[in-house]
Amino acid sequence: RLRLHDGKLIKDRRYHLRTYPNCFVAKELTDWLIDHKEAPDRETGIRLMQKLMDHYIIHHVCDEHSDYKDAKLLYRFRKDDGTFPLSKDVKVFMRGQSLYEKLVSVEESILKVREENSVKYQRTFLGSEMIDWLIQEGEVENRQEAVELVRALLEHGIIQHVSNRHHFFDSDILYQFWINFRRRRRLTELLNENSSRALSESPDSPFCLRKLNPDPGNTSFLSVQTNKEIKIVSAVRRSSITSLSGNSNAYFSAPPTLVFPPVAECNPKSVLKRPVTNEELLSPGAPYVKKTLTIVGDAVGWGFVVRGGRPCHIQAVDPGGPAAAAGMKVCQFVFSVNGVYVLHLDYQTISSLIMTGPRTLVMEVMEAIE
């Protein structure tokens, strides 16, 4: 919305002797989405805008159309005409975003990287520290009001206890902002928000394997041989859809498509020789060593696949990808992601955690001692 205002696509427009303030022409906006690579084609642009309509973010200026039509029709953001529905959930989310922006914009912020039980966590604060800050900044009138506010933030998934074991208390317990409001999000993420398959295995996911087929002679890439127990999963590089047609030089020549391309077949069977429990991993004297990996994603992604749950393990690693360069190996167990303890989570949740985090991924893994 702000970018459209800056680009003068949102402005007062006159139609049939009437002036409509702060609106945009649907057809012009679809053109803008494609020109600015927010959508690969018109169909996707229309789907994205329909998603915004379904969530009461934009509407037709006269509410005569419930669908977004790629035509010379006028639409408007509800925040520009005061009709945006401020439900309790939305108010809490916006308050959390406002507080986060205020916290990260000041020097000597209470938000810091801290360590607990040998695990580093991002965007953390002590409970009592946050209460003091809220009162000092005039965000609340007293400690009770502050506690109620921060508890609402926790209950709406905006903050959490670092190991997700406590509700909020006015004490020296360590909490963190679960949402990084400063992360630049792609508009196309709207189309994947409720799809765990799209989240972890789509062509645009940095979590999928980065090639359709292993290179000649590189039989280790898919980790396991196919057999009759076949599962269909995407295993392609992002932005390389055209290479599937045989044009080996078209690596980045076409924008990524949201339509699933031809898929690779691989065996869903775990690469682990036997199941391993959290208790076994964490027991004193267990034959496992913890390693910290810093993986800087490239234009394609990170180049590995995680599967299983409680604990999750590394199922496959692209030999030419950033993860392999950082020392990631098949069969390692995922201990933490960007400072968040994850041994108790399933792979879909960990996939989401990675994709909503920064490009530089810090993972702690546990590896069997040979």
C-alpha positions as CSV (number, residue, x, y, z in Angstrom):
1,R,0.0,0.0,0.0
2,L,2.7,2.5,0.9
3,R,4.7,1.6,-2.2
4,L,1.6,2.3,-4.3
5,H,1.2,5.6,-2.7
6,D,4.8,6.5,-3.4
7,G,4.4,5.4,-7.0
8,K,1.3,7.6,-7.4
9,L,-0.9,4.6,-8.3
10,I,-3.1,5.4,-5.4
11,K,-4.6,8.9,-5.9
12,D,-7.9,10.8,-6.2
13,R,-9.7,9.8,-9.4
14,R,-12.8,11.3,-11.1
15,Y,-15.4,9.0,-12.7
16,H,-18.9,10.0,-13.8
17,L,-18.7,13.5,-12.3
18,R,-17.7,12.1,-8.9
19,T,-14.3,12.1,-7.3
20,Y,-13.1,9.0,-5.5
21,P,-10.2,9.7,-3.1
22,N,-7.2,7.4,-2.6
23,C,-8.1,4.7,-5.1
24,F,-6.3,2.7,-7.8
25,V,-7.3,1.2,-11.1
26,A,-7.3,-2.6,-11.0
27,K,-5.8,-3.1,-14.4
28,E,-3.0,-0.6,-13.6
29,L,-2.2,-2.4,-10.4
30,T,-2.0,-5.8,-12.1
31,D,0.5,-4.2,-14.5
32,W,2.5,-2.9,-11.5
33,L,2.6,-6.2,-9.8
34,I,4.2,-7.8,-12.9
35,D,6.5,-4.9,-13.6
36,H,7.8,-5.0,-10.0
37,K,8.1,-8.9,-10.0
38,E,5.5,-9.2,-7.2
39,A,3.6,-11.6,-9.5
40,P,4.8,-13.7,-12.5
41,D,1.7,-13.2,-14.6
42,R,-1.8,-11.6,-14.6
43,E,-3.6,-14.7,-13.3
44,T,-1.4,-14.8,-10.2
45,G,-1.7,-11.0,-9.7
46,I,-5.5,-11.4,-9.8
47,R,-5.3,-14.2,-7.2
48,L,-3.2,-12.1,-4.9
49,M,-5.6,-9.1,-5.0
50,Q,-8.5,-11.5,-4.5
51,K,-6.8,-12.7,-1.4
52,L,-6.5,-9.1,-0.1
53,M,-10.3,-8.7,-0.8
54,D,-11.1,-11.9,1.0
55,H,-9.2,-10.5,4.1
56,Y,-11.0,-7.1,4.0
57,I,-7.8,-5.3,3.1
58,I,-9.1,-3.8,-0.2
59,H,-12.5,-3.3,-1.7
60,H,-14.4,-1.9,-4.7
61,V,-14.9,1.8,-4.1
62,C,-18.7,1.4,-4.3
63,D,-18.7,-2.2,-3.1
64,E,-20.5,-3.2,-6.3
65,H,-18.0,-6.1,-7.0
66,S,-17.1,-8.8,-4.5
67,D,-14.4,-10.1,-6.9
68,Y,-11.2,-8.5,-8.0
69,K,-11.6,-7.9,-11.7
70,D,-8.6,-7.1,-14.0
71,A,-10.3,-4.1,-15.6
72,K,-10.7,-0.3,-15.4
73,L,-12.5,-0.5,-12.1
74,L,-11.6,1.5,-9.0
75,Y,-10.6,-0.2,-5.8
76,R,-9.3,1.1,-2.5
77,F,-7.3,0.0,0.6
78,R,-9.7,0.0,3.5
79,K,-7.0,1.7,5.6
80,D,-7.3,4.7,3.3
81,D,-11.0,5.1,3.9
82,G,-11.4,4.1,7.5
83,T,-13.3,0.9,6.8
84,F,-10.6,-1.6,7.8
85,P,-12.1,-3.9,10.4
86,L,-10.1,-3.5,13.6
87,S,-10.9,-6.8,15.4
88,K,-9.3,-7.6,18.6
89,D,-6.8,-9.9,16.8
90,V,-5.8,-7.2,14.4
91,K,-5.4,-4.6,17.2
92,V,-3.1,-6.9,19.1
93,F,-1.1,-7.6,16.0
94,M,-0.7,-3.9,15.1
95,R,0.2,-3.1,18.7
96,G,2.9,-5.8,18.7
97,Q,4.3,-4.4,15.4
98,S,4.3,-0.9,16.8
99,L,6.1,-1.9,19.9
100,Y,8.7,-4.0,17.9
101,E,9.4,-1.1,15.6
102,K,9.9,1.2,18.6
103,L,12.2,-1.3,20.4
104,V,14.5,-1.9,17.4
105,S,14.8,1.8,16.5
106,V,16.3,2.9,19.8
107,E,19.9,2.7,20.9
108,E,20.6,0.4,23.9
109,S,17.4,-1.5,23.1
110,I,16.3,-4.2,25.6
111,L,16.0,-6.6,22.6
112,K,19.2,-8.5,22.4
113,V,20.8,-11.8,21.4
114,R,21.0,-13.8,24.7
115,E,22.0,-17.3,25.6
116,E,20.1,-19.8,27.8
117,N,21.1,-23.4,28.4
118,S,23.9,-23.0,25.8
119,V,21.4,-21.9,23.1
120,K,21.5,-18.4,21.6
121,Y,18.1,-16.7,21.0
122,Q,17.4,-13.7,18.8
123,R,15.2,-10.6,19.7
124,T,15.0,-11.5,23.4
125,F,14.1,-9.6,26.5
126,L,13.5,-10.3,30.2
127,G,9.9,-10.2,31.4
128,S,10.5,-7.6,34.1
129,E,12.6,-5.6,31.7
130,M,9.8,-5.3,29.2
131,I,7.3,-4.2,31.9
132,D,9.7,-1.5,33.1
133,W,10.2,-0.3,29.5
134,L,6.4,-0.2,28.7
135,I,5.8,2.0,31.8
136,Q,8.9,4.2,31.1
137,E,7.7,4.9,27.5
138,G,4.2,5.7,28.6
139,E,2.7,2.7,26.7
140,V,0.8,1.7,29.8
141,E,-0.1,3.2,33.1
142,N,0.9,0.5,35.6
143,R,2.5,-2.9,35.8
144,Q,-0.8,-4.8,35.8
145,E,-1.8,-3.2,32.5
146,A,1.6,-4.0,31.1
147,V,1.4,-7.6,32.1
148,E,-2.0,-7.9,30.5
149,L,-0.7,-6.4,27.3
150,V,2.3,-8.6,27.0
151,R,0.2,-11.7,27.8
152,A,-2.1,-10.8,24.9
153,L,1.0,-10.6,22.7
154,L,2.0,-14.1,23.8
155,E,-1.4,-15.5,23.3
156,H,-1.5,-14.2,19.8
157,G,1.8,-15.7,18.9
158,I,3.8,-12.5,18.6
159,I,6.1,-13.2,21.5
160,Q,6.9,-16.5,23.3
161,H,9.0,-17.9,26.1
162,V,12.3,-18.9,24.4
163,S,11.8,-22.6,25.0
164,N,8.0,-22.3,24.8
165,R,7.5,-23.6,28.4
166,H,6.0,-20.6,30.2
167,H,3.3,-18.0,29.9
168,F,4.3,-14.4,30.5
169,F,5.4,-13.4,34.0
170,D,6.8,-10.1,35.4
171,S,10.1,-11.8,36.3
172,D,13.6,-12.5,34.9
173,I,12.3,-15.2,32.6
174,L,13.6,-14.9,29.0
175,Y,11.2,-14.2,26.2
176,Q,11.6,-13.3,22.5
177,F,9.6,-11.8,19.7
178,W,8.5,-14.8,17.6
179,I,7.7,-12.6,14.6
180,N,10.4,-10.6,12.9
181,F,8.3,-7.7,11.7
182,R,11.3,-6.2,9.8
183,R,11.6,-9.2,7.4
184,R,10.6,-8.2,3.9
185,R,7.9,-10.5,2.8
186,R,6.9,-11.4,-0.8
187,L,3.3,-10.8,-1.7
188,T,3.1,-14.3,-3.2
189,E,3.5,-15.8,0.3
190,L,-0.2,-15.1,0.7
191,L,-1.0,-17.9,-1.7
192,N,1.0,-20.4,0.4
193,E,-0.1,-19.3,3.9
194,N,-2.3,-22.4,4.7
195,S,-0.4,-25.0,2.7
196,S,2.2,-27.0,4.5
197,R,3.1,-28.7,1.2
198,A,3.6,-25.4,-0.5
199,L,5.6,-24.2,2.4
200,S,8.1,-27.0,2.6
201,E,8.1,-28.5,-0.9
202,S,7.1,-25.9,-3.5
203,P,9.5,-24.8,-6.2
204,D,9.7,-21.4,-4.5
205,S,10.7,-23.0,-1.2
206,P,14.3,-22.7,-0.1
207,F,13.7,-26.0,1.7
208,C,13.4,-28.3,-1.2
209,L,16.2,-30.1,-3.0
210,R,17.8,-27.9,-5.6
211,K,17.9,-30.1,-8.7
212,L,15.4,-32.2,-10.6
213,N,17.8,-35.1,-11.2
214,P,21.3,-35.9,-9.8
215,D,24.2,-35.0,-12.1
216,P,25.7,-38.0,-14.0
217,G,27.7,-40.0,-11.6
218,N,26.4,-38.2,-8.5
219,T,24.2,-41.0,-7.2
220,S,24.3,-39.8,-3.6
221,F,22.2,-36.6,-4.3
222,L,18.8,-38.1,-3.7
223,S,20.2,-40.0,-0.7
224,V,18.1,-43.2,-1.3
225,Q,17.2,-45.3,-4.3
226,T,13.6,-45.2,-5.5
227,N,11.5,-48.3,-5.0
228,K,7.8,-49.2,-5.1
229,E,7.1,-47.0,-2.0
230,I,7.1,-43.7,-4.0
231,K,6.1,-40.3,-2.8
232,I,5.8,-37.3,-5.0
233,V,7.8,-34.3,-3.8
234,S,9.1,-31.2,-5.6
235,A,12.8,-31.2,-6.0
236,V,13.8,-28.3,-8.3
237,R,15.7,-25.1,-8.1
238,R,13.8,-21.9,-7.6
239,S,13.7,-19.7,-10.7
240,S,14.9,-22.6,-13.0
241,I,11.5,-23.9,-14.2
242,T,12.5,-23.4,-17.9
243,S,15.5,-25.8,-17.5
244,L,13.0,-28.6,-17.2
245,S,12.2,-28.3,-20.9
246,G,15.8,-29.1,-21.8
247,N,17.2,-25.6,-22.1
248,S,20.2,-26.0,-19.9
249,N,21.2,-22.4,-20.3
250,A,17.9,-20.9,-19.1
251,Y,18.8,-21.1,-15.4
252,F,17.6,-17.6,-14.4
253,S,16.0,-16.5,-17.7
254,A,12.4,-16.8,-16.6
255,P,10.6,-15.7,-13.4
256,P,9.5,-18.5,-11.1
257,T,6.0,-19.9,-11.6
258,L,3.5,-20.7,-8.9
259,V,2.3,-23.7,-10.8
260,F,3.9,-26.9,-9.7
261,P,6.3,-28.1,-12.4
262,P,7.0,-31.8,-13.2
263,V,8.1,-33.4,-10.0
264,A,10.8,-35.8,-9.1
265,E,10.2,-39.1,-7.4
266,C,12.1,-40.1,-4.3
267,N,11.7,-42.6,-1.6
268,P,10.0,-41.1,1.5
269,K,11.7,-43.7,3.7
270,S,13.8,-42.1,6.5
271,V,17.6,-42.2,6.0
272,L,18.0,-43.0,9.7
273,K,19.0,-46.6,10.4
274,R,16.7,-46.6,13.5
275,P,14.4,-44.2,15.3
276,V,16.1,-41.9,17.9
277,T,14.3,-40.2,20.8
278,N,15.0,-36.8,22.4
279,E,15.7,-38.6,25.7
280,E,18.4,-40.6,23.9
281,L,19.9,-37.5,22.3
282,L,20.0,-35.5,25.6
283,S,21.0,-38.3,28.0
284,P,24.4,-37.8,29.8
285,G,27.2,-39.5,27.9
286,A,25.1,-40.0,24.8
287,P,27.3,-40.6,21.7
288,Y,26.3,-37.3,20.0
289,V,28.1,-34.0,19.6
290,K,26.4,-30.6,19.1
291,K,27.6,-28.4,16.2
292,T,26.7,-24.9,15.2
293,L,26.2,-24.3,11.4
294,T,25.9,-20.8,9.9
295,I,24.3,-21.2,6.4
296,V,24.0,-18.2,4.1
297,G,21.2,-18.8,1.7
298,D,21.9,-18.0,-2.0
299,A,19.5,-17.0,-4.7
300,V,18.2,-20.6,-4.8
301,G,17.8,-21.4,-1.1
302,W,19.8,-23.3,1.5
303,G,19.9,-26.7,-0.2
304,F,18.7,-29.3,2.3
305,V,15.6,-31.2,3.3
306,V,14.5,-31.8,6.9
307,R,12.0,-34.6,7.8
308,G,10.6,-36.4,10.8
309,G,9.7,-34.9,14.1
310,R,10.6,-34.9,17.8
311,P,13.4,-34.9,16.8
312,C,13.7,-33.9,13.1
313,H,16.6,-35.0,11.1
314,I,18.4,-34.0,7.9
315,Q,17.0,-36.2,5.1
316,A,19.1,-34.9,2.2
317,V,21.7,-32.3,1.4
318,D,22.5,-30.8,-2.0
319,P,26.3,-31.4,-2.4
320,G,26.7,-28.1,-4.2
321,G,24.5,-26.0,-1.9
322,P,25.2,-23.6,1.0
323,A,24.2,-26.2,3.7
324,A,26.8,-28.7,2.5
325,A,29.5,-26.0,2.4
326,A,28.6,-25.1,6.1
327,G,29.1,-28.7,7.1
328,M,25.6,-30.1,7.1
329,K,25.3,-33.9,6.7
330,V,22.5,-36.4,6.3
331,C,21.3,-37.9,9.5
332,Q,22.1,-35.0,11.7
333,F,19.4,-34.0,14.2
334,V,18.1,-30.4,14.3
335,F,18.5,-29.0,17.8
336,S,17.8,-25.3,17.3
337,V,17.0,-22.9,14.5
338,N,18.0,-19.2,14.8
339,G,18.2,-19.6,18.6
340,V,14.8,-21.4,18.9
341,Y,14.9,-24.9,20.6
342,V,13.1,-27.3,18.1
343,L,13.7,-30.8,19.3
344,H,10.0,-31.0,20.2
345,L,8.7,-29.8,16.8
346,D,7.7,-31.5,13.6
347,Y,9.4,-30.8,10.2
348,Q,6.5,-28.6,8.9
349,T,6.9,-26.3,11.9
350,I,10.6,-26.2,11.5
351,S,10.2,-25.5,7.8
352,S,8.0,-22.5,8.6
353,L,10.5,-21.2,11.2
354,I,13.3,-21.3,8.7
355,M,11.3,-19.7,5.9
356,T,10.1,-16.8,8.0
357,G,13.6,-16.1,9.4
358,P,16.6,-14.3,8.0
359,R,18.6,-15.3,5.0
360,T,21.6,-16.2,7.2
361,L,20.4,-19.3,9.0
362,V,22.1,-20.4,12.3
363,M,21.3,-24.0,13.1
364,E,22.5,-26.2,15.9
365,V,22.6,-29.9,15.0
366,M,23.5,-33.1,16.9
367,E,25.7,-35.6,15.1
368,A,26.5,-39.1,16.0
369,I,30.1,-39.7,17.1
370,E,31.6,-42.3,14.8
